[in-house]
Structures are given as structure tokens and as C-alpha cells.
Amino acid sequence: MKVLPDCFKNDLDSQELASLLDPHRIPTHVAIIMDGNGRWANRRGLPRIAGHRAGVNPVRDCVETCAQLGVEALTLYAFSVENWKRPRAEVDTLWRLLRFYLRRELPELNKNSVVLRVLGRLEALPAKVREEIDYAEERTRRNRGMRLNLAINYSGRAEILDAVNAVIARARLNGTLDSLQLDEESITANLYTSDLPDPDLLIRTSGEMRVSNFLLWQIAYAELYVTETLWPDFNRAELIRAFLDFQKRERRFGGLGLKTPPPPEPAGVSLEADEWIEETAVSSK
């Protein structure tokens, strides 16, 4: 019988699902758009902030589960640049929840040897929030386990702009601006996630079919998994279902894939491919 990580011991709903996982095909980097807190609250006649509070526990479950299953990096979309448009009271409550989460979860992060990093334009955050982030990052810096990224005041477009501007600034400083030529490697090396592999799996809750300006550069070949489940209801079993779906897929990265046989050669034709195409085009006129 497969030995499951400790996080499944008291979770009967997910034990059977977890036993079906192939431990050798766990995604290396998982990204999650945590969506649906407001709708979860509205359906229960509660204020939106109640949904945000209810969304804290799924974060803990996902972090703990991913860390114990051997995921190398987990990136959670916590607050976008566009979220500043929400009512001031809601935004202020989100900051209080973030500070509470960082303090409450710090012992668990260290228990699971998780390294915390916060991605985004952090200079715009309230001073107390930045202080809490700095404290949590410093206290987890020496851990050697999974990397947890919280994307806060984050925008995929802004990240790409920041990367390009960093390349330009470095070239200007080195006196090589006139000969500068941007390429994929130089931009990738200046992204917030430059020291991590790109996400293998992007999960979005609440059924919305969009990526919402999240990791636009990095998810070029990520597998997408969308569930109707609202974020506060996204439990350990839901996460395992996403992993099982991921493990069924054949990742081709633009190629044909290892299991795809070559197309059969036309009967009675032994020409090279280019010659056969030309011959077919002529004969069809």
C-alpha cells in the first residue's frame, strides 16, 4: 500500500484520490488563480469579506499538500494591480487578512520547510504590510523545501515591462545600450520568477475561462485546469483531482509528442516529403 504524506492522515475524502497519484509525475511548479471568494459569500447572504476570510484555509491546505507531495514551487495569485479598484474597506480588510495569515502560518511554513517569496510591485503596499512580508521572508529564507510565491499587487504585463526596463537599465549602465538586442533569455532572466521553472499546471477556480493577467510570460506551455468550485470550497481533494487530470495529459510543447506515430507515406509514392507535397499540389490543379 502506498504511504501517503502526513497531510492526508485525517482527510478521508482525499486519501483514495491521493493513492492514485504517480509520485514521479507531480507537477514541478503549480500556479493558482484563487477566484470566487465574493460569489461564495453572496450565495450565502454574507458580506464579500466573509468570502475572503473563508479563503484562508484552502491556502493552508494547498501549501501543505504541495509541500509534502514534492512540488518545487507554488505561486498563488493573491492581489492583482486591478484589485485596487475594489471598495477601500474591502482592500483594507484584505491587507489585515494578509498580515494575519503571514503571522499565523509562519510556524507551519517552517515546519514544512517552505520558503516564502512575495512577487509584485511591493512599494505600493502599506508600510505595515511590507514589514510583515519582510519578516516572513526573512524567517523562511533558510528553509530548503518548496518555494511559495504570493503574487501581490501583481500584473503579468507589469512584470514583463519591469523585466524589459531592467535589461535596458543594465545596458545603459554598461554603455551597451546602442547595441542592445532583446531576446527571450534576457527577459526571462529578469522576471520575478527568474530562478524558477515555468509553471507546469495553472489552476483556476470558479469556472472563469481567462488567465487574468497572471504569469503571462511563464504560462506559455502550462497545462490549464479550470474548476467550477469556488475558492473557499477548494479543498485537498479538489487539488488532487487537478493533479490527476494533469497526469493524464501528454505534454508536447509544440511538438507531436512521443506517442504520435508519423503520418503514413502515400501508397505507391516513395518521394521525399517536400517533393511529394509539390507533386500533390501540381496534380490537384
C-alpha positions in Angstrom: 0.0 0.0 0.0 1.3 3.4 -0.9 2.4 5.5 2.0 0.7 8.9 1.9 2.1 12.2 3.3 1.0 13.3 6.8 -1.4 15.9 5.4 -3.8 13.1 4.3 -4.0 11.2 7.6 -7.1 12.9 8.8 -8.6 13.6 5.4 -10.5 10.6 4.3 -12.1 12.3 1.3 -8.7 12.8 -0.4 -6.9 9.6 0.7 -8.3 7.4 -2.0 -7.6 10.1 -4.7 -4.1 10.6 -3.5 -3.4 6.9 -3.7 -3.9 7.2 -7.5 -1.2 9.8 -8.0 2.0 8.9 -9.8 4.7 10.3 -7.4 7.1 10.6 -10.4 4.7 12.9 -12.3 3.9 15.5 -9.7 4.0 19.0 -11.4 7.1 20.9 -10.6 5.6 24.3 -10.5 1.9 24.9 -9.8 0.2 28.3 -10.2 -3.3 29.0 -8.9 -5.8 31.8 -9.6 -7.8 31.8 -6.4 -11.2 33.1 -7.6 -14.7 33.1 -6.2 -14.5 34.4 -2.7 -17.1 37.1 -3.4 -19.5 34.8 -5.1 -19.2 32.3 -2.3 -20.2 35.0 0.2 -23.0 36.4 -2.0 -24.6 32.9 -2.3 -24.8 32.7 1.5 -26.1 36.3 2.0 -22.8 37.3 3.6 -20.5 40.3 3.0 -17.7 39.8 0.5 -15.1 40.0 3.2 -16.6 36.8 4.7 -15.6 35.0 1.5 -12.0 36.3 1.8 -11.8 35.0 5.4 -13.1 31.6 4.3 -10.5 31.6 1.5 -7.6 31.4 4.1 -8.0 27.8 5.0 -7.7 26.5 1.4 -4.4 28.4 1.1 -3.1 26.4 4.1 -4.3 23.1 2.6 -2.8 23.8 -0.8 0.6 24.9 0.6 0.8 21.9 3.0 -0.3 19.4 0.4 2.0 20.7 -2.4 5.0 20.9 0.0 4.5 17.3 1.2 3.9 15.9 -2.3 7.2 17.3 -3.6 6.0 20.3 -5.6 9.0 22.6 -6.0 7.1 25.9 -6.4 3.6 27.1 -5.7 2.5 30.5 -7.0 -0.8 31.9 -5.7 -2.5 35.0 -7.2 -3.5 36.9 -4.1 -4.0 40.5 -5.2 -3.7 42.0 -8.7 -2.9 45.6 -9.7 -6.5 45.9 -10.8 -7.9 44.9 -7.3 -7.1 48.4 -6.1 -10.4 49.3 -7.9 -12.4 47.5 -5.2 -14.0 49.4 -2.3 -11.5 50.8 0.2 -12.9 48.9 3.1 -12.6 45.6 1.3 -9.0 46.3 0.3 -8.0 47.4 3.8 -9.5 44.2 5.2 -7.5 42.2 2.7 -4.3 43.7 4.0 -5.3 42.8 7.6 -6.1 39.3 6.5 -2.7 39.0 4.8 -0.9 40.2 7.9 -2.9 37.7 10.0 -2.2 34.9 7.6 1.6 35.5 7.5 1.8 35.6 11.3 -0.4 32.6 11.8 1.1 30.4 9.2 4.7 31.1 9.8 5.2 28.1 12.1 3.6 25.8 9.5 5.7 27.2 6.7 8.8 26.5 8.7 7.5 23.1 9.8 7.2 22.2 6.1 10.5 23.9 5.2 8.7 26.3 2.9 10.5 29.4 1.5 8.1 32.4 1.2 8.6 35.0 -1.5 6.2 37.8 -2.5 6.1 38.9 -6.1 4.8 42.2 -7.5 5.2 45.9 -7.1 5.5 45.9 -3.4 6.5 49.5 -3.0 2.8 50.5 -3.3 1.7 48.3 -0.3 1.0 49.8 3.1 4.1 50.1 5.3 2.8 47.6 7.9 2.1 45.0 5.2 5.6 45.4 3.7 7.1 45.0 7.2 5.1 41.7 7.8 6.2 40.4 4.4 9.9 41.3 5.1 9.7 39.5 8.4 8.1 36.3 7.0 10.5 36.2 4.1 13.5 36.5 6.4 12.2 33.9 8.8 11.8 31.3 6.0 14.8 32.3 3.9 17.0 29.4 5.2 14.4 26.7 4.5 15.2 24.1 1.9 11.7 23.0 0.8 9.1 24.2 -1.6 9.1 27.8 -2.7 5.8 29.6 -2.0 5.2 32.7 -4.1 2.4 35.1 -3.2 1.6 37.4 -6.1 0.5 40.7 -4.5 -0.1 44.0 -6.4 0.9 41.8 -9.3 0.3 42.2 -13.1 1.7 39.9 -15.8 2.1 42.9 -18.1 3.8 45.0 -15.5 6.2 42.1 -14.7 7.2 41.9 -18.4 7.7 45.7 -18.5 9.8 45.6 -15.4 11.9 42.9 -16.9 12.5 44.8 -20.1 13.3 48.0 -18.3 15.8 46.2 -16.1 17.6 44.9 -19.2 17.6 48.4 -20.7 18.9 50.0 -17.4 21.7 47.4 -17.2 22.7 48.0 -20.8 22.7 51.8 -20.2 24.9 51.4 -17.1 27.3 49.2 -19.0 27.4 51.5 -22.0 26.0 48.9 -24.4 22.5 50.4 -25.0 23.2 51.2 -28.7 23.9 47.5 -29.4 21.2 46.0 -27.2 19.1 43.3 -28.7 16.4 41.8 -26.5 15.8 38.0 -26.6 13.8 35.5 -24.6 16.7 34.6 -22.4 17.3 38.2 -21.3 13.7 38.8 -20.4 13.3 35.5 -18.6 16.4 36.2 -16.5 14.7 39.4 -15.2 11.3 38.2 -14.4 10.1 37.9 -10.7 10.4 34.1 -11.1 13.8 34.1 -12.9 15.1 31.4 -10.5 12.2 29.0 -11.0 11.0 26.7 -13.8 7.9 27.9 -15.6 4.5 26.5 -14.2 3.5 23.1 -15.4 0.0 23.5 -14.2 -2.3 26.5 -13.9 -5.4 26.0 -11.8 -8.3 28.5 -11.9 -11.3 28.2 -9.5 -14.9 29.5 -10.0 -15.2 28.4 -13.6 -14.0 31.6 -15.3 -12.2 30.9 -18.6 -9.4 33.5 -18.5 -5.9 33.9 -17.1 -6.5 37.4 -15.7 -3.1 38.9 -16.4 -1.3 36.2 -14.4 2.2 35.0 -15.2 1.6 35.8 -18.9 5.2 35.0 -20.0 5.6 31.9 -17.8 2.4 30.0 -18.7 3.1 29.8 -22.4 3.1 26.0 -22.2 1.3 25.4 -18.9 -1.5 22.9 -18.7 -4.8 24.6 -17.8 -7.2 23.2 -15.3 -10.5 25.1 -14.6 -12.9 24.0 -12.0 -16.4 25.4 -11.1 -15.5 25.1 -7.4 -15.3 28.5 -5.7 -12.0 29.1 -3.9 -13.3 28.8 -0.3 -14.6 25.3 -1.2 -11.3 24.2 -2.9 -10.1 21.5 -0.6 -7.3 19.0 -0.7 -9.4 16.5 -2.7 -10.0 19.2 -5.4 -6.3 19.8 -5.6 -5.6 16.1 -6.1 -8.2 16.0 -8.8 -6.3 18.7 -10.7 -3.1 16.8 -10.3 -4.7 13.6 -11.6 -6.1 15.4 -14.6 -2.6 16.8 -15.2 -1.1 13.3 -15.1 -3.4 12.1 -17.8 -2.2 14.7 -20.3 0.6 14.4 -22.9 2.7 17.5 -22.9 4.1 18.2 -26.3 5.4 21.8 -26.0 4.5 22.5 -29.7 5.8 19.1 -31.0 3.9 16.0 -32.0 4.6 14.1 -28.7 6.3 10.8 -28.2 3.1 8.7 -28.7 2.1 10.3 -32.0 3.1 8.0 -35.0 4.5 9.6 -38.1 1.9 10.1 -40.9 1.8 7.2 -43.3 3.6 7.6 -46.7 1.1 7.8 -49.6 0.6 4.4 -51.3 2.9 3.9 -54.3 4.8 7.1 -53.6 8.5 7.0 -52.5 9.3 10.7 -53.0 10.9 12.8 -50.2 8.3 14.8 -48.3 9.0 18.1 -50.0 8.9 16.5 -53.4 5.6 14.7 -52.6 4.0 17.9 -51.4 5.0 19.7 -54.6 3.8 16.7 -56.7 0.4 16.7 -54.9 0.0 20.4 -55.4 0.6 20.2 -59.1 -1.7 17.2 -59.7 -4.6 18.9 -57.9 -4.7 21.8 -60.3 
